[in-house]
Amino acid sequence: MNRLHKNILALSLLISLISLGVTMKLLMNEKKTYFINNGKLYEGFTLKVEYENQLKNLRIQRKNMLDSVELTIRQLSAQSREEESKVAQEYYFEKAKKFEEEEASLLDEYNAQIWKRLNQYAIEFCKERNIDIMFGANGSGTLLHASESMDLTNDLLAYSNKKYAGK
């Protein structure tokens, strides 16, 4: 083999090695990008279900209390005790309004606590899996399309519920 062929062969080998090195570097630096369905994550989170049950029980208690006041109002009206009935009605409406305001405030508090916990779990989840970017999709057009293989909603939900349970 003459010297020119040897130089060409060496140069080709060098270019191939450089190309392989660049390709490997690009592959190693490729960002891992996934998404989760925010609504599905939120709805399936154990803490959300627990808060929902607490709120349901509170609503039942308050409804029973308001039903009792309503019964008293009917009895007072039937007995023609209009002044007392009017006072009871005012009490009923004040309580109903107060309950409604407290429930709205409680819902806001619950939602803030749920998302705070989920966000923390998402950060831990991404660190453990070496995920660079994870989008939250909510159906509002922020993520128009992604392959189902990039959807980690079920994985993050299982991880979050496990963490919440202390496991």
One Martini backbone bead per residue (centre of mass of N, CA, C, O) as a GRO file, in nm:
protein
  167
    1MET     BB    1   0.097   0.036   0.023
    2ASN     BB    2   0.073   0.351  -0.014
    3ARG     BB    3   0.096   0.651   0.132
    4LEU     BB    4  -0.176   0.771   0.039
    5HIS     BB    5  -0.356   0.541   0.139
    6LYS     BB    6  -0.272   0.562   0.434
    7ASN     BB    7  -0.370   0.854   0.475
    8ILE     BB    8  -0.663   0.808   0.396
    9LEU     BB    9  -0.722   0.591   0.605
   10ALA     BB   10  -0.650   0.761   0.853
   11LEU     BB   11  -0.848   0.990   0.796
   12SER     BB   12  -1.103   0.816   0.795
   13LEU     BB   13  -1.071   0.711   1.080
   14LEU     BB   14  -1.070   0.988   1.221
   15ILE     BB   15  -1.351   1.081   1.120
   16SER     BB   16  -1.507   0.845   1.240
   17LEU     BB   17  -1.430   0.898   1.537
   18ILE     BB   18  -1.541   1.183   1.553
   19SER     BB   19  -1.832   1.113   1.477
   20LEU     BB   20  -1.877   0.917   1.707
   21GLY     BB   21  -1.822   1.119   1.935
   22VAL     BB   22  -2.042   1.323   1.861
   23THR     BB   23  -2.281   1.129   1.875
   24MET     BB   24  -2.243   1.045   2.170
   25LYS     BB   25  -2.269   1.327   2.291
   26LEU     BB   26  -2.552   1.384   2.189
   27LEU     BB   27  -2.689   1.140   2.323
   28MET     BB   28  -2.601   1.215   2.619
   29ASN     BB   29  -2.740   1.520   2.589
   30GLU     BB   30  -3.011   1.425   2.573
   31LYS     BB   31  -3.318   1.515   2.651
   32LYS     BB   32  -3.554   1.433   2.891
   33THR     BB   33  -3.895   1.417   2.775
   34TYR     BB   34  -4.211   1.480   2.936
   35PHE     BB   35  -4.551   1.397   3.048
   36ILE     BB   36  -4.849   1.512   3.218
   37ASN     BB   37  -5.173   1.472   3.354
   38ASN     BB   38  -5.305   1.682   3.571
   39GLY     BB   39  -5.593   1.573   3.618
   40LYS     BB   40  -5.521   1.276   3.672
   41LEU     BB   41  -5.328   1.327   3.903
   42TYR     BB   42  -5.523   1.477   4.092
   43GLU     BB   43  -5.762   1.266   4.102
   44GLY     BB   44  -5.556   1.017   4.205
   45PHE     BB   45  -5.482   1.151   4.462
   46THR     BB   46  -5.505   1.068   4.788
   47LEU     BB   47  -5.531   1.349   4.921
   48LYS     BB   48  -5.775   1.437   4.755
   49VAL     BB   49  -5.964   1.212   4.852
   50GLU     BB   50  -5.951   1.285   5.150
   51TYR     BB   51  -6.054   1.576   5.125
   52GLU     BB   52  -6.320   1.501   4.993
   53ASN     BB   53  -6.428   1.339   5.237
   54GLN     BB   54  -6.416   1.568   5.442
   55LEU     BB   55  -6.606   1.757   5.286
   56LYS     BB   56  -6.847   1.569   5.280
   57ASN     BB   57  -6.884   1.550   5.589
   58LEU     BB   58  -6.919   1.853   5.635
   59ARG     BB   59  -7.172   1.885   5.456
   60ILE     BB   60  -7.351   1.696   5.618
   61GLN     BB   61  -7.342   1.844   5.885
   62ARG     BB   62  -7.447   2.117   5.774
   63LYS     BB   63  -7.710   2.014   5.657
   64ASN     BB   64  -7.830   1.910   5.921
   65MET     BB   65  -7.831   2.184   6.061
   66LEU     BB   66  -8.007   2.334   5.847
   67ASP     BB   67  -8.248   2.139   5.863
   68SER     BB   68  -8.313   2.201   6.156
   69VAL     BB   69  -8.372   2.501   6.114
   70GLU     BB   70  -8.596   2.460   5.903
   71LEU     BB   71  -8.784   2.306   6.090
   72THR     BB   72  -8.818   2.534   6.293
   73ILE     BB   73  -8.943   2.736   6.099
   74ARG     BB   74  -9.196   2.569   6.035
   75GLN     BB   75  -9.301   2.549   6.322
   76LEU     BB   76  -9.325   2.853   6.374
   77SER     BB   77  -9.518   2.909   6.139
   78ALA     BB   78  -9.742   2.707   6.230
   79GLN     BB   79  -9.758   2.882   6.517
   80SER     BB   80  -9.744   3.192   6.451
   81ARG     BB   81  -9.417   3.272   6.493
   82GLU     BB   82  -9.294   3.513   6.311
   83GLU     BB   83  -9.053   3.643   6.459
   84GLU     BB   84  -8.898   3.380   6.515
   85SER     BB   85  -8.889   3.291   6.220
   86LYS     BB   86  -8.724   3.531   6.115
   87VAL     BB   87  -8.473   3.483   6.288
   88ALA     BB   88  -8.420   3.194   6.182
   89GLN     BB   89  -8.382   3.276   5.885
   90GLU     BB   90  -8.140   3.458   5.926
   91TYR     BB   91  -7.963   3.241   6.047
   92TYR     BB   92  -7.968   3.051   5.807
   93PHE     BB   93  -7.843   3.247   5.594
   94GLU     BB   94  -7.582   3.306   5.746
   95LYS     BB   95  -7.482   3.013   5.764
   96ALA     BB   96  -7.487   2.943   5.465
   97LYS     BB   97  -7.285   3.162   5.383
   98LYS     BB   98  -7.054   3.079   5.570
   99PHE     BB   99  -7.022   2.791   5.461
  100GLU     BB  100  -6.955   2.872   5.171
  101GLU     BB  101  -6.700   3.039   5.235
  102GLU     BB  102  -6.545   2.817   5.387
  103GLU     BB  103  -6.541   2.614   5.153
  104ALA     BB  104  -6.384   2.787   4.952
  105SER     BB  105  -6.134   2.818   5.132
  106LEU     BB  106  -6.080   2.515   5.171
  107LEU     BB  107  -6.039   2.446   4.873
  108ASP     BB  108  -5.796   2.628   4.831
  109GLU     BB  109  -5.620   2.494   5.046
  110TYR     BB  110  -5.625   2.208   4.935
  111ASN     BB  111  -5.510   2.269   4.653
  112ALA     BB  112  -5.242   2.385   4.751
  113GLN     BB  113  -5.149   2.128   4.902
  114ILE     BB  114  -5.162   1.931   4.669
  115TRP     BB  115  -4.968   2.084   4.468
  116LYS     BB  116  -4.728   2.098   4.653
  117ARG     BB  117  -4.688   1.794   4.678
  118LEU     BB  118  -4.678   1.718   4.376
  119ASN     BB  119  -4.436   1.897   4.304
  120GLN     BB  120  -4.236   1.758   4.489
  121TYR     BB  121  -4.266   1.474   4.369
  122ALA     BB  122  -4.181   1.553   4.081
  123ILE     BB  123  -3.895   1.634   4.149
  124GLU     BB  124  -3.806   1.362   4.266
  125PHE     BB  125  -3.878   1.188   4.022
  126CYS     BB  126  -3.686   1.329   3.819
  127LYS     BB  127  -3.427   1.278   3.972
  128GLU     BB  128  -3.444   0.964   3.984
  129ARG     BB  129  -3.485   0.956   3.644
  130ASN     BB  130  -3.335   1.178   3.489
  131ILE     BB  131  -3.524   1.426   3.425
  132ASP     BB  132  -3.536   1.730   3.255
  133ILE     BB  133  -3.842   1.729   3.129
  134MET     BB  134  -4.182   1.821   3.251
  135PHE     BB  135  -4.496   1.833   3.144
  136GLY     BB  136  -4.813   1.994   3.190
  137ALA     BB  137  -5.122   1.871   3.104
  138ASN     BB  138  -5.473   2.029   3.057
  139GLY     BB  139  -5.626   2.081   2.768
  140SER     BB  140  -5.542   2.403   2.675
  141GLY     BB  141  -5.285   2.381   2.456
  142THR     BB  142  -4.991   2.348   2.579
  143LEU     BB  143  -5.029   2.044   2.463
  144LEU     BB  144  -5.096   1.905   2.157
  145HIS     BB  145  -4.854   1.682   2.134
  146ALA     BB  146  -4.780   1.333   2.228
  147SER     BB  147  -4.643   1.061   2.298
  148GLU     BB  148  -4.734   0.802   2.500
  149SER     BB  149  -4.432   0.737   2.586
  150MET     BB  150  -4.425   1.035   2.741
  151ASP     BB  151  -4.632   0.932   2.952
  152LEU     BB  152  -4.611   0.970   3.329
  153THR     BB  153  -4.868   0.971   3.502
  154ASN     BB  154  -4.886   0.689   3.635
  155ASP     BB  155  -4.606   0.695   3.763
  156LEU     BB  156  -4.642   0.955   3.933
  157LEU     BB  157  -4.891   0.864   4.087
  158ALA     BB  158  -4.768   0.618   4.223
  159TYR     BB  159  -4.537   0.769   4.357
  160SER     BB  160  -4.707   0.975   4.520
  161ASN     BB  161  -4.878   0.770   4.682
  162LYS     BB  162  -4.636   0.632   4.810
  163LYS     BB  163  -4.515   0.879   4.950
  164TYR     BB  164  -4.769   0.959   5.109
  165ALA     BB  165  -4.767   0.669   5.260
  166GLY     BB  166  -4.446   0.633   5.338
  167LYS     BB  167  -4.271   0.452   5.104
   0.00000   0.00000   0.00000
